[in-house]
Amino acid sequence: MTRKIPSREELARSGSLEELYGKLDLVGIAPGWNKKTPSLWSAPKKNFQPAHWAYEQARGALDAAGRLINTELAERRNLILFNPASEASYGTVRTLVAAYQMIMPGEWARSHRHTPNALRLILDSEPGTYTEVDGVKIAMEPGDVLLTPNWSSHGHGNDSRACAYWLDFLDVPLVQLLEPMFFEPAEEDGESGKDASAGAPPTKDSPFVFPLSETLRHLDAAAPNPSGPFGTSVQLGNPAMDTIGLHVMRLAPRTKTATLQTTANNIYAVVQGSGATTIDGERFAWRRGDVIAAPAWRPHCHEAGDDALLLRVTDEPVMQRLGLLRVERPRGKADDGLTCC
């Protein structure tokens, strides 16, 4: 049954608010003074929850997946770290997603490209493991950070005798929200990027890799700040990607960092060491390879049990560019209860 669309005159003759509301509904207009939920609020909502994922569990699941699915059937053999508050079972924080990935000896994860920016932190690998970015094979060694920027073709190969494991980070949730999503395979059926570049040895001479050895050298030269919100920290790139900032943090043993509260979303991945992060009063113990999600406006701080390195993956560049970045130092517990460590 077709509903009659009210004319201007019929709308003007509405004798009550209820009658007007009914007619407005028929023309797809809502009264701004009668919204079911407010469109503005005094402070950021905390829709995404703090969370922690253990590498040990993910590695066990990836080992099982290695027996059950191969790279011919799966675009990538990966495990998505979805936020417990996310209804779509996707998105580690609002704008970023993290995933554990594994490639077995002799495998080639076929090349593709997409508009989301991506990067990976290598956790465990042997010589002969590589990512091929725009035709260049880049060696993947533990602690290295590799980039695959927007629309760069990339595939992964493993010529070693051991499985390789790493963490992926992408801005897919942000691109999904903004909607400029494009994806395409970079290989025809049956074509192997591994075969096409078999003669080229993996290299570290690329703007798309931050070797751990160089990162440690920069940390050694950085001004120590053990009790700052990020410990002693260096930035990878300036920023590394248009939408994703990368920082490596060195945490001193048994030293608590200052509490941070920011509109930027942060994901922390443990490069080495052990410790704990407290987010909005919830404590998460971590060790090498683990991932911690600190969503926007959740006050959080860190404490290492021994010398620790964390990779901070953040959407700060987006917030800065849009003029939406706000960083605050919460007051003490006696004032407002926000101190978390």
Rosetta silent file (secondary structure, phi, psi, omega in degrees, C-alpha in Angstrom):
SEQUENCE: MTRKIPSREELARSGSLEELYGKLDLVGIAPGWNKKTPSLWSAPKKNFQPAHWAYEQARGALDAAGRLINTELAERRNLILFNPASEASYGTVRTLVAAYQMIMPGEWARSHRHTPNALRLILDSEPGTYTEVDGVKIAMEPGDVLLTPNWSSHGHGNDSRACAYWLDFLDVPLVQLLEPMFFEPAEEDGESGKDASAGAPPTKDSPFVFPLSETLRHLDAAAPNPSGPFGTSVQLGNPAMDTIGLHVMRLAPRTKTATLQTTANNIYAVVQGSGATTIDGERFAWRRGDVIAAPAWRPHCHEAGDDALLLRVTDEPVMQRLGLLRVERPRGKADDGLTCC
SCORE:     score description
SCORE:     0.000 S_00000001
   1 L     0.000  125.169 -179.364    0.000    0.000    0.000 S_00000001
   2 L   -79.927  129.260  178.179    1.462    3.347   -1.093 S_00000001
   3 L   -84.896  138.797  179.750    1.496    6.028    1.566 S_00000001
   4 L   -75.073  129.507  179.158    0.346    9.477    0.509 S_00000001
   5 L   -83.727  120.876 -177.998    3.122   12.072    0.694 S_00000001
   6 L   -66.208  143.570  177.043    1.805   15.209    2.457 S_00000001
   7 L   -82.815  173.057  176.837    2.001   18.478    0.561 S_00000001
   8 H   -56.506  -44.626 -178.016    3.409   21.731    1.868 S_00000001
   9 H   -64.434  -40.158 -179.585   -0.122   22.916    2.689 S_00000001
  10 H   -66.922  -37.703  175.805   -0.968   19.693    4.537 S_00000001
  11 H   -65.022  -42.358 -178.590    2.181   19.972    6.596 S_00000001
  12 H   -65.405  -26.017 -178.262    1.408   23.605    7.384 S_00000001
  13 L   -87.729    5.766 -179.339   -2.103   22.674    8.612 S_00000001
  14 L   -56.180  129.183 -174.698   -0.803   20.199   11.227 S_00000001
  15 L   -93.704   -9.204  179.556   -2.850   20.782   14.370 S_00000001
  16 L  -151.333  162.971  177.855   -0.506   19.102   16.872 S_00000001
  17 H   -63.100  -37.845 -179.499    3.104   18.093   17.253 S_00000001
  18 H   -62.818  -40.899  178.269    2.117   14.437   17.033 S_00000001
  19 H   -66.190  -40.104  178.541    0.368   15.065   13.715 S_00000001
  20 H   -64.528  -42.036  179.529    3.375   17.010   12.433 S_00000001
  21 H   -60.564  -42.486  179.911    5.755   14.261   13.493 S_00000001
  22 H   -62.296  -41.175  179.648    3.684   11.697   11.615 S_00000001
  23 H   -71.322  -37.776  177.767    3.694   13.750    8.426 S_00000001
  24 H   -62.302  -36.815 -179.938    7.430   14.494    8.682 S_00000001
  25 H   -61.729  -33.065 -179.314    8.115   10.777    8.936 S_00000001
  26 H   -70.418  -22.603 -179.330    6.397   10.284    5.587 S_00000001
  27 L  -108.603   11.613  175.085    8.807   12.682    3.865 S_00000001
  28 L    70.659   35.135  178.322   11.968   11.437    5.564 S_00000001
  29 L  -123.851  139.610  179.554   12.489   14.440    7.834 S_00000001
  30 L  -117.869  140.229  176.717   13.031   14.353   11.603 S_00000001
  31 L   -71.375  121.384 -177.220   12.419   17.225   14.059 S_00000001
  32 H   -63.986  -23.292 -179.971   15.796   18.227   15.474 S_00000001
  33 H   -84.577   -3.625 -175.381   14.254   19.200   18.800 S_00000001
  34 H  -129.471   39.507 -179.748   12.733   15.735   19.288 S_00000001
  35 L   -69.452  143.487  177.686   15.654   13.375   18.577 S_00000001
  36 L   -67.003  -37.974  176.128   15.469    9.933   20.156 S_00000001
  37 L  -132.606  145.154 -179.091   19.145   10.176   21.076 S_00000001
  38 L   -66.816  147.266  177.804   21.307   13.324   21.205 S_00000001
  39 L   -94.821   -9.291  176.789   23.703   13.908   18.316 S_00000001
  40 L  -128.115  145.658  177.588   26.139   15.888   20.468 S_00000001
  41 L  -145.046  163.812 -167.514   27.555   14.990   23.877 S_00000001
  42 L   -74.529  -22.268 -179.098   29.911   16.576   26.374 S_00000001
  43 L  -152.453  159.025 -178.851   32.783   14.079   26.085 S_00000001
  44 L   -57.083  136.990  174.360   33.730   11.131   23.833 S_00000001
  45 L   -73.334  151.762 -179.094   31.656    8.015   24.353 S_00000001
  46 L  -106.558   69.089 -176.115   33.531    4.890   25.373 S_00000001
  47 L   -77.521  -32.737  178.405   31.939    2.465   22.925 S_00000001
  48 L   -95.736  144.108 -172.572   35.034    0.317   22.390 S_00000001
  49 L   -99.625  151.432  168.121   36.448   -1.599   25.343 S_00000001
  50 L   -61.026  146.264 -177.065   40.010   -2.089   26.579 S_00000001
  51 E  -156.744  162.888 -178.743   41.211   -5.553   25.590 S_00000001
  52 E  -141.829  139.561  176.157   44.198   -7.906   25.538 S_00000001
  53 E  -128.312  138.320 -176.132   45.150  -10.781   23.235 S_00000001
  54 L   -98.805  128.981  177.832   47.864  -13.357   23.965 S_00000001
  55 H   -60.413  -38.715 -178.406   50.331  -14.376   21.253 S_00000001
  56 H   -56.656  -43.493  179.115   50.659  -17.838   22.805 S_00000001
  57 H   -68.700  -43.936 -178.961   46.967  -18.565   22.172 S_00000001
  58 H   -63.188  -39.478 -178.910   47.000  -17.060   18.693 S_00000001
  59 H   -64.418  -40.160  176.417   50.093  -19.039   17.711 S_00000001
  60 H   -61.310  -42.572  179.178   48.440  -22.271   18.773 S_00000001
  61 H   -67.099  -37.893  178.097   45.366  -21.451   16.707 S_00000001
  62 H   -66.708  -36.368  177.156   47.496  -20.512   13.685 S_00000001
  63 H   -62.658  -39.947  176.140   49.370  -23.805   13.928 S_00000001
  64 H   -65.516  -43.027  179.686   46.022  -25.594   13.783 S_00000001
  65 H   -62.224  -32.128  178.216   44.922  -23.429   10.860 S_00000001
  66 H   -61.125  -29.164  177.304   48.136  -24.381    9.053 S_00000001
  67 H   -82.858  -22.413 -169.029   46.899  -27.976    9.008 S_00000001
  68 H  -105.092  -22.037 -179.167   43.363  -27.069    8.040 S_00000001
  69 L  -147.074  138.907 -178.914   43.601  -24.325    5.399 S_00000001
  70 L  -109.746  174.935 -175.474   46.249  -23.362    2.860 S_00000001
  71 L   -74.972   -9.017  173.363   47.104  -20.129    1.086 S_00000001
  72 L   -75.295  -30.200 -178.286   45.347  -21.316   -2.082 S_00000001
  73 L   -93.643  -29.760 -176.960   42.014  -21.263   -0.244 S_00000001
  74 L  -111.432  132.181  175.215   42.599  -18.281    2.044 S_00000001
  75 L   -56.823  -42.486  173.906   43.651  -14.830    0.845 S_00000001
  76 L  -145.681  137.782  174.681   45.549  -14.621    4.137 S_00000001
  77 L   -87.215   91.253 -174.759   45.806  -17.139    6.985 S_00000001
  78 E  -138.100  163.302 -179.698   45.111  -14.636    9.758 S_00000001
  79 E  -123.082  117.136 -176.200   43.231  -14.204   13.010 S_00000001
  80 E   -79.553  131.718  177.087   41.307  -10.950   13.506 S_00000001
  81 L   -94.779   86.101 -176.668   41.550   -9.317   16.951 S_00000001
  82 L   -87.150  142.762 -178.688   38.037   -7.916   17.202 S_00000001
  83 L   -67.589  138.911 -179.675   37.052   -5.673   20.077 S_00000001
  84 L   -61.509  -18.286  179.455   34.646   -7.278   22.566 S_00000001
  85 L   -94.939   -3.241 -176.478   32.323   -4.276   22.158 S_00000001
  86 L   -82.673  119.043 -178.601   32.267   -4.423   18.350 S_00000001
  87 L   -68.001  -27.280 -175.725   28.939   -5.705   17.042 S_00000001
  88 L   -87.836    3.590 -177.400   30.433   -6.537   13.641 S_00000001
  89 L    54.520   37.936  179.677   33.176   -8.805   15.093 S_00000001
  90 L  -155.068  145.507 -177.809   35.706   -6.605   13.334 S_00000001
  91 L    98.149  113.754  177.773   37.828   -3.673   14.384 S_00000001
  92 L   -76.960  -41.984  167.269   40.293   -3.782   17.256 S_00000001
  93 L  -131.644 -176.658 -171.672   39.568   -0.113   17.970 S_00000001
  94 L   -56.185  -41.787 -171.113   37.283    2.289   16.099 S_00000001
  95 L  -111.263   -7.219 -172.939   39.623    3.053   13.173 S_00000001
  96 L  -132.774  150.273  174.404   42.185    0.213   13.214 S_00000001
  97 E  -129.148  142.530  176.397   42.227   -3.559   13.101 S_00000001
  98 E  -118.674  152.445  179.679   45.003   -5.922   14.169 S_00000001
  99 E  -153.238  146.155  169.501   45.483   -9.563   13.215 S_00000001
 100 E   -88.822  141.442  179.803   47.967  -12.379   13.752 S_00000001
 101 E  -136.049  150.940  178.929   49.183  -14.050   10.548 S_00000001
 102 E  -139.056  142.778  172.953   51.265  -17.115    9.759 S_00000001
 103 E  -130.549  134.975 -174.720   52.908  -18.474    6.615 S_00000001
 104 L   -89.855  162.769  178.624   54.336  -21.979    6.408 S_00000001
 105 L   -55.361  136.289  177.709   57.608  -23.084    4.793 S_00000001
 106 L    80.892   -1.633 -176.776   57.436  -23.087    0.993 S_00000001
 107 L   -89.385  155.925  171.777   54.223  -21.071    0.877 S_00000001
 108 E  -129.831  117.224  173.623   53.404  -17.962   -1.136 S_00000001
 109 E   -87.631  110.171 -166.538   50.498  -15.748    0.023 S_00000001
 110 E   -56.621  152.926 -176.591   49.431  -14.283   -3.330 S_00000001
 111 E   -74.571  145.794  170.206   49.780  -10.588   -4.058 S_00000001
 112 E  -152.296  175.752  174.545   46.938   -8.124   -3.888 S_00000001
 113 E  -145.686  156.657 -177.211   46.462   -4.426   -3.300 S_00000001
 114 E  -157.861  163.171 -179.413   43.865   -2.274   -1.575 S_00000001
 115 L   -73.230  -29.843  174.738   43.190    1.281   -0.518 S_00000001
 116 L   -61.197  142.602  171.259   43.617    0.635    3.228 S_00000001
 117 L   -76.823  147.571 -179.480   47.110    1.220    4.576 S_00000001
 118 E  -142.311  156.933  175.012   48.737   -1.802    6.204 S_00000001
 119 E  -153.811  166.924  179.845   51.838   -2.686    8.175 S_00000001
 120 E  -145.246  142.874  173.973   53.226   -5.669   10.014 S_00000001
 121 E  -106.432  119.229 -176.789   55.375   -6.345   13.065 S_00000001
 122 E   -79.384  128.950 -178.900   57.421   -9.516   12.642 S_00000001
 123 E  -100.590  -54.292  179.738   57.300  -11.787   15.688 S_00000001
 124 E  -141.270  127.775  177.582   59.054  -15.011   14.682 S_00000001
 125 L  -161.507  160.021  175.343   60.717  -15.845   11.368 S_00000001
 126 L  -113.161  158.658  177.108   63.806  -17.471    9.884 S_00000001
 127 L   -53.698  135.303 -176.062   66.020  -16.131    7.065 S_00000001
 128 L   110.930   -7.947  174.825   64.231  -16.585    3.765 S_00000001
 129 E   -91.511  137.991 -174.220   60.914  -15.111    4.887 S_00000001
 130 E  -154.113  159.503  166.267   59.897  -11.973    3.032 S_00000001
 131 E  -112.559  134.581  177.037   57.169   -9.589    1.974 S_00000001
 132 E  -102.235  114.768 -178.780   57.168   -8.498   -1.653 S_00000001
 133 E  -114.120  118.199 -179.219   56.036   -4.853   -1.990 S_00000001
 134 L    49.456   42.378  174.756   55.629   -3.447   -5.504 S_00000001
 135 L    87.131   -3.469 -179.524   57.935   -6.147   -6.835 S_00000001
 136 E  -107.036  126.287  179.473   60.711   -5.780   -4.223 S_00000001
 137 E   -83.255  119.900 -178.741   61.326   -8.627   -1.763 S_00000001
 138 E  -109.701  123.769 -179.551   61.867   -7.261    1.759 S_00000001
 139 E   -63.135  139.514  179.462   63.380   -9.557    4.372 S_00000001
 140 L  -110.094  110.277  179.185   61.191  -10.150    7.432 S_00000001
 141 L  -121.873  150.298 -177.422   63.157  -10.481   10.664 S_00000001
 142 L   -52.947  132.517 -179.932   61.844  -10.498   14.260 S_00000001
 143 L    90.410  -13.352  177.912   61.195   -6.993   15.573 S_00000001
 144 L   -73.711  151.886  173.538   61.136   -5.404   12.119 S_00000001
 145 E  -117.993  124.457 -178.524   58.188   -3.240   11.038 S_00000001
 146 E  -116.049  142.935 -178.527   57.210   -3.403    7.358 S_00000001
 147 E  -109.402  143.451  167.020   54.832   -1.077    5.494 S_00000001
 148 E  -131.700   89.802 -173.860   52.455   -1.756    2.617 S_00000001
 149 L   -67.245  166.373  175.081   50.970    1.648    1.826 S_00000001
 150 L   -38.320  118.962  172.630   47.679    2.420    0.107 S_00000001
 151 L    71.420   12.750  170.314   47.495    0.654   -3.293 S_00000001
 152 L   -83.916  130.349  176.495   50.934   -0.979   -3.091 S_00000001
 153 L   -71.811  143.720 -178.025   50.803   -4.588   -4.258 S_00000001
 154 E  -155.596  138.295  173.136   52.090   -7.015   -1.668 S_00000001
 155 E  -139.889  170.551 -175.166   52.440  -10.744   -1.129 S_00000001
 156 E  -129.103  138.439  178.853   54.329  -12.902    1.371 S_00000001
 157 E  -132.550  155.255 -179.834   56.728  -15.781    0.853 S_00000001
 158 E  -137.409  102.606  176.834   58.580  -18.232    3.048 S_00000001
 159 L   -98.189   10.607  179.493   61.668  -19.985    1.674 S_00000001
 160 L   -90.415 -173.709 -179.824   62.857  -21.000    5.153 S_00000001
 161 L  -104.823   10.120 -177.827   62.262  -24.269    6.997 S_00000001
 162 L  -132.352  153.264  175.147   60.122  -22.786    9.788 S_00000001
 163 L   -65.796  148.089  177.100   56.736  -21.144   10.046 S_00000001
 164 E  -115.924  141.239 -176.121   56.778  -17.353   10.247 S_00000001
 165 E  -129.610  141.710  176.393   54.427  -15.329   12.456 S_00000001
 166 E  -154.846  172.621  176.349   53.650  -11.624   12.536 S_00000001
 167 E  -109.712  130.857  173.441   51.083   -9.007   13.483 S_00000001
 168 E   -99.808  146.207  172.640   49.177   -7.052   10.850 S_00000001
 169 E  -134.669  131.371 -178.790   47.688   -3.597   11.444 S_00000001
 170 E  -138.987  154.838  174.878   45.352   -1.905    8.950 S_00000001
 171 L   -95.375   30.440 -178.684   43.108    1.160    8.812 S_00000001
 172 H   -54.505  -44.541  179.648   40.319   -0.909    7.207 S_00000001
 173 H   -58.960  -36.586  178.174   37.643    0.240    9.725 S_00000001
 174 H   -67.389  -44.201  179.963   38.391    3.879    8.867 S_00000001
 175 H   -66.324  -37.199  175.565   38.246    3.205    5.119 S_00000001
 176 H   -60.904  -40.504 -179.929   35.002    1.268    5.585 S_00000001
 177 H   -66.425  -44.073 -178.011   33.520    4.255    7.399 S_00000001
 178 H   -80.422  -22.348  171.472   34.647    6.764    4.754 S_00000001
 179 L    81.959    4.877  175.709   33.792    4.244    1.962 S_00000001
 180 L   -83.918   52.448 -175.278   36.652    4.667   -0.588 S_00000001
 181 L   -86.822  123.045  172.530   37.298    0.900   -0.434 S_00000001
 182 L  -133.769  142.354  178.995   38.989   -0.714   -3.441 S_00000001
 183 E  -145.968  140.581  173.369   40.613   -4.141   -3.633 S_00000001
 184 E  -154.263  144.075  173.205   42.046   -6.155   -6.482 S_00000001
 185 E   -66.707  146.796  178.722   44.249   -9.215   -6.897 S_00000001
 186 L  -101.621    5.334  179.986   47.663   -8.422   -8.320 S_00000001
 187 L  -131.273  144.715  170.895   48.055  -11.873   -9.905 S_00000001
 188 L   -77.134  162.326  177.795   46.139  -13.764  -12.561 S_00000001
 189 L   -56.043  128.721  177.809   44.923  -17.271  -11.760 S_00000001
 190 L    87.635  -12.079  179.127   47.886  -19.583  -11.598 S_00000001
 191 L   -82.819  135.567 -178.602   50.472  -16.799  -11.597 S_00000001
 192 L  -116.842  119.264  175.196   52.889  -16.913   -8.683 S_00000001
 193 H   -62.913  -28.636  177.949   54.679  -13.814   -7.478 S_00000001
 194 H   -62.965  -44.985  179.910   57.111  -16.169   -5.791 S_00000001
 195 H   -67.373  -36.770 -176.003   58.131  -17.652   -9.139 S_00000001
 196 H   -66.064  -26.633 -177.109   58.262  -14.232  -10.791 S_00000001
 197 L  -120.168   25.711 -172.515   60.870  -12.938   -8.315 S_00000001
 198 L   -60.908  -30.000 -175.733   62.652  -16.184   -7.472 S_00000001
 199 L   -83.945   -8.917 -175.866   66.065  -14.862   -8.452 S_00000001
 200 L   -96.485  118.740  179.227   65.970  -11.721   -6.306 S_00000001
 201 L   -72.531  150.844  176.788   67.204  -12.154   -2.719 S_00000001
 202 L   -61.202  148.323 -176.884   65.288  -10.351    0.056 S_00000001
 203 E  -130.344  162.627  170.258   66.673   -6.939    0.994 S_00000001
 204 L  -110.167    1.684 -179.181   66.475   -4.406    3.803 S_00000001
 205 L   -85.590   78.698 -176.472   67.252   -1.536    1.407 S_00000001
 206 L  -154.967  143.000  174.698   63.698   -0.211    1.196 S_00000001
 207 L   -72.281   -4.541 -175.840   61.756    2.776    2.553 S_00000001
 208 L   -98.539   11.707  178.597   59.067    0.286    3.569 S_00000001
 209 E  -133.423  139.068  172.332   61.012   -1.410    6.374 S_00000001
 210 E  -115.827   95.426 -179.029   62.143   -0.244    9.810 S_00000001
 211 L   -63.781  145.156  179.092   64.700   -2.833   10.981 S_00000001
 212 H   -59.519  -37.501 -177.925   64.780   -3.503   14.715 S_00000001
 213 H   -60.373  -40.234  178.600   68.541   -2.856   14.783 S_00000001
 214 H   -71.054  -38.692  178.582   68.034    0.716   13.541 S_00000001
 215 H   -61.024  -43.155  179.219   65.127    1.292   15.913 S_00000001
 216 H   -64.125  -36.064  178.479   67.280    0.225   18.878 S_00000001
 217 H   -65.625  -40.737  177.892   70.026    2.575   17.739 S_00000001
 218 H   -67.370  -36.058  177.686   67.571    5.484   17.643 S_00000001
 219 H   -66.110  -39.460  178.609   66.256    4.560   21.096 S_00000001
 220 H   -61.789  -32.383 -177.982   69.795    4.529   22.489 S_00000001
 221 H   -88.058  -10.371 -177.031   70.272    8.075   21.161 S_00000001
 222 L   -77.001  153.144  177.031   66.878    9.350   22.399 S_00000001
 223 L   -68.063  125.219 -179.638   66.509   11.418   25.554 S_00000001
 224 L   -62.568  139.439  177.426   65.463    9.062   28.390 S_00000001
 225 L  -150.280   62.019 -170.581   61.973    9.690   29.748 S_00000001
 226 L   -60.116  -28.554 -177.323   61.090    6.579   31.779 S_00000001
 227 L  -102.818    6.987  173.798   58.130    8.135   33.600 S_00000001
 228 L   -71.103  171.637 -176.873   56.620    9.953   30.599 S_00000001
 229 L   -64.036  -21.536 -178.808   53.375    8.579   29.103 S_00000001
 230 L  -120.513   16.376 -174.026   55.342    6.600   26.472 S_00000001
 231 L    61.307 -146.166  172.361   58.571    5.903   28.337 S_00000001
 232 E   -88.190  122.213 -168.210   61.523    6.585   26.064 S_00000001
 233 E  -132.995  145.779  171.556   59.997    6.721   22.587 S_00000001
 234 E  -129.602  147.836  178.667   60.981    7.163   18.941 S_00000001
 235 E   -93.873  139.336  173.105   58.723    7.656   15.950 S_00000001
 236 E   -95.465  114.340 -175.014   58.986    5.456   12.860 S_00000001
 237 L    78.488 -175.978 -175.032   58.498    7.770    9.899 S_00000001
 238 L  -146.625   61.693  -10.929   57.021   11.242   10.160 S_00000001
 239 L   -80.727  179.809 -178.998   54.436    9.747   10.304 S_00000001
 240 L   -65.608  -36.584 -178.501   54.967    6.300    8.769 S_00000001
 241 L  -139.915  160.206 -176.803   51.617    6.466    6.970 S_00000001
 242 L   -59.677  -34.470 -174.492   49.020    9.125    6.230 S_00000001
 243 L  -111.531   -7.180 -173.914   46.501    7.580    8.626 S_00000001
 244 L  -131.783  124.626  173.704   48.698    5.558   10.996 S_00000001
 245 E   -98.763  143.354 -179.128   51.431    6.737   13.340 S_00000001
 246 E  -125.949  132.000  178.864   54.060    4.306   14.624 S_00000001
 247 E  -139.189  139.828  173.137   56.174    4.712   17.739 S_00000001
 248 E  -106.769  126.620 -175.756   58.465    2.284   19.542 S_00000001
 249 E  -109.426  133.168  172.137   58.496    2.710   23.322 S_00000001
 250 E  -105.737  121.277 -178.114   61.214    1.538   25.705 S_00000001
 251 E  -105.916  129.027  178.638   59.889    0.976   29.227 S_00000001
 252 L   -76.158  144.554 -179.285   62.238    0.897   32.193 S_00000001
 253 E   -58.325  133.154  173.785   61.793   -2.005   34.631 S_00000001
 254 L    57.960   26.231  174.251   59.351   -1.348   37.486 S_00000001
 255 L  -113.472  123.835 -179.829   58.802    2.274   36.428 S_00000001
 256 E   -82.887  135.423  175.317   55.219    3.405   35.904 S_00000001
 257 L   -79.495  162.607  173.805   54.544    5.701   33.007 S_00000001
 258 L   -66.682  153.067  178.666   52.379    8.776   33.329 S_00000001
 259 L   -76.307  136.146  179.953   48.692    8.298   32.632 S_00000001
 260 E  -117.252  133.701  171.677   47.536    9.231   29.134 S_00000001
 261 E  -131.901  119.831 -172.339   44.020   10.192   28.050 S_00000001
 262 E  -144.913  153.578  175.139   43.622   11.062   24.373 S_00000001
 263 L   -74.838  -11.230  176.828   41.057   11.202   21.594 S_00000001
 264 L   -79.020  145.913  172.518   43.449    9.067   19.503 S_00000001
 265 L   -85.866  140.244 -179.203   43.015    5.303   19.425 S_00000001
 266 E  -130.898  135.673  170.242   46.078    3.279   20.423 S_00000001
 267 E  -120.027  130.932  179.846   47.058   -0.353   19.942 S_00000001
 268 E  -111.833  130.878  175.892   50.186   -1.601   21.726 S_00000001
 269 E  -119.404  135.012 -174.123   52.114   -4.679   20.577 S_00000001
 270 E   -86.596  112.530  178.210   54.864   -6.166   22.741 S_00000001
 271 E   -78.968  -40.974  176.011   58.131   -6.451   20.815 S_00000001
 272 E  -160.442  158.637  177.401   60.041   -7.799   23.815 S_00000001
 273 L    91.540 -171.745  179.983   59.800   -8.030   27.593 S_00000001
 274 E  -145.612  163.323 -179.432   56.875   -8.319   29.969 S_00000001
 275 E   167.884 -152.546 -178.495   54.755   -6.025   32.100 S_00000001
 276 E  -151.049  149.074  174.187   51.228   -4.716   32.486 S_00000001
 277 E  -123.608  132.471  177.428   49.004   -1.979   31.117 S_00000001
 278 E  -108.946  125.044 -176.530   46.129   -0.515   33.097 S_00000001
 279 E  -124.858  115.789  179.247   43.289    0.974   31.036 S_00000001
 280 L    51.798   39.048  176.909   40.432    2.779   32.756 S_00000001
 281 L    88.302   -4.835 -179.191   41.166    0.830   35.942 S_00000001
 282 E  -103.637  125.880 -173.751   41.432   -2.596   34.237 S_00000001
 283 E   -98.408  133.819  179.151   44.861   -4.256   34.403 S_00000001
 284 E  -125.528  115.352  175.477   46.230   -6.431   31.584 S_00000001
 285 E   -81.138  140.837 -177.152   49.453   -8.404   32.067 S_00000001
 286 E  -139.351  163.228  172.552   51.411   -8.918   28.850 S_00000001
 287 E  -148.025 -177.224 -170.944   54.532  -10.495   27.376 S_00000001
 288 L   -50.849  132.769  177.046   56.247  -10.721   24.003 S_00000001
 289 L    89.847  -11.926 -178.729   53.896  -10.858   21.039 S_00000001
 290 L   -75.000  163.669 -179.949   50.781   -9.820   22.968 S_00000001
 291 E  -128.763  138.402  178.352   48.453   -7.008   21.871 S_00000001
 292 E  -127.607  130.999  178.307   46.655   -4.425   24.041 S_00000001
 293 E  -103.662  123.502  174.930   43.871   -2.142   22.790 S_00000001
 294 E  -117.388   89.518 -176.997   43.483    1.286   24.431 S_00000001
 295 L   -63.541  166.462 -176.978   40.470    2.877   22.690 S_00000001
 296 L   -53.887  140.061  173.905   40.024    6.632   22.468 S_00000001
 297 L    66.096   17.672  173.159   39.541    8.584   25.709 S_00000001
 298 L   -97.745  111.861  178.558   40.420    5.604   27.910 S_00000001
 299 L   -62.020  134.403 -177.403   43.055    6.732   30.460 S_00000001
 300 E  -152.291  158.376  178.406   45.914    4.252   30.502 S_00000001
 301 E  -152.695  169.575 -173.593   49.478    3.706   31.647 S_00000001
 302 E  -130.340  155.867  172.660   52.173    1.013   31.537 S_00000001
 303 E  -148.164  122.935 -179.942   54.628   -0.706   33.847 S_00000001
 304 E   -91.669  141.967  173.990   57.338   -3.104   32.662 S_00000001
 305 L   -82.080  -31.163  174.036   58.525   -6.025   34.747 S_00000001
 306 L  -142.348 -176.124  179.897   61.807   -6.070   32.837 S_00000001
 307 L   -55.326  125.660 -174.410   63.263   -4.161   29.913 S_00000001
 308 E  -134.373  148.015  172.089   60.399   -3.941   27.445 S_00000001
 309 E  -122.312  131.340  175.639   59.731   -2.597   23.964 S_00000001
 310 E  -121.725  139.945  169.318   56.233   -1.789   22.759 S_00000001
 311 E   -94.700  122.279  177.010   55.123   -0.795   19.278 S_00000001
 312 E  -100.075  119.729  178.123   52.398    1.872   19.489 S_00000001
 313 E  -109.253  122.209 -169.286   50.065    1.913   16.487 S_00000001
 314 E  -142.759  153.710  174.907   47.796    4.963   16.524 S_00000001
 315 L   -94.317   21.580  178.102   45.395    7.035   14.433 S_00000001
 316 H   -50.496  -41.663 -179.994   46.944   10.258   15.793 S_00000001
 317 H   -57.304  -36.083  177.890   47.790   11.490   12.253 S_00000001
 318 H   -67.369  -47.471 -178.689   44.072   11.441   11.387 S_00000001
 319 H   -63.468  -39.391  178.296   43.076   13.238   14.565 S_00000001
 320 H   -65.063  -45.745 -176.630   45.816   15.853   14.101 S_00000001
 321 H   -65.230  -32.882 -179.209   44.936   16.517   10.473 S_00000001
 322 L   -89.637   -1.438 -178.733   41.245   16.949   11.297 S_00000001
 323 L    71.619   26.683 -175.956   41.929   19.131   14.341 S_00000001
 324 L  -110.595    2.109 -178.122   40.346   16.554   16.643 S_00000001
 325 L   -78.299  126.131  173.442   43.358   15.482   18.694 S_00000001
 326 L  -134.223  129.439  179.952   43.058   16.245   22.401 S_00000001
 327 E  -123.932  128.909 -179.540   45.478   14.908   24.986 S_00000001
 328 E  -130.219  151.675  172.634   44.916   15.330   28.717 S_00000001
 329 L  -102.966  104.309 -178.372   46.713   14.292   31.867 S_00000001
 330 L   -55.731  147.449  177.676   44.000   13.016   34.206 S_00000001
 331 L   -75.261  173.671 -176.487   44.039   14.381   37.734 S_00000001
 332 L   -67.643  166.324 -176.754   44.718   12.230   40.763 S_00000001
 333 H   -59.825  -34.287  179.857   42.307    9.711   42.193 S_00000001
 334 H   -63.844  -23.984 -178.084   41.299   12.045   44.975 S_00000001
 335 H   -87.341  -53.194 -173.974   40.036   14.465   42.342 S_00000001
 336 H  -143.156    5.154  176.241   38.187   12.350   39.822 S_00000001
 337 L    75.168   10.997 -175.528   39.156    8.679   40.050 S_00000001
 338 L   -88.356  -14.188 -179.360   40.836    8.643   36.614 S_00000001
 339 L   -64.198  130.008 -170.986   44.329    7.689   37.728 S_00000001
 340 L  -111.144  -10.467 -178.731   44.837    4.163   36.465 S_00000001
 341 L  -121.603    0.000    0.000   48.255    3.102   37.691 S_00000001
